[in-house]
Amino acid sequence: MWDDEGELADDLDEELEDDRDEDADDEAAEESSDDEFDDDSLLDDEFSDGDGVADLSGRVSCPYCGESVEITLDPGGGANQQYIEDCQVCCRPWVVSVSYDEDGTAHVFVDASDDHDEHDD
């Protein structure tokens, strides 16, 4: 197995070193391919500002207390929505109506919930 000059040991060392280099090259290649999908700049190039992005919030005035309040919107709920939400200041219930334009711009209106209860009779 070993000769007098230690040649076999050198051959094994070289083979192990070559295997380590190949493994390192493989790992580096995998990391660089993974980085392509993690890079935000690629997404920015594909989806520029304003394309296909819907409004996620809207500012309304409470019909009860008059305070200006920013509310969170859910574009996933559809192009036309109506739901009940309480005022963040006075806690009175509103009927919130939201409609989205094709470009994602939201139009938000709130009415006093009391107004709608009278029409339900």
MONORGI-V923007 format. One record per run of one state. SS is the DSSP state (helix for helix, strand for strand, loop for the rest). FROM is the first residue (numbers start at 1). TO is the last residue. If there is no record, write none. Layout:
SS;FROM;TO
SS;FROM;TO
This chain:
loop;1;6
helix;7;38
loop;39;39
helix;40;46
loop;47;56
strand;57;61
loop;62;67
strand;68;72
loop;73;74
helix;75;77
loop;78;79
strand;80;86
loop;87;92
strand;93;100
loop;101;105
strand;106;112
helix;113;119
loop;120;121
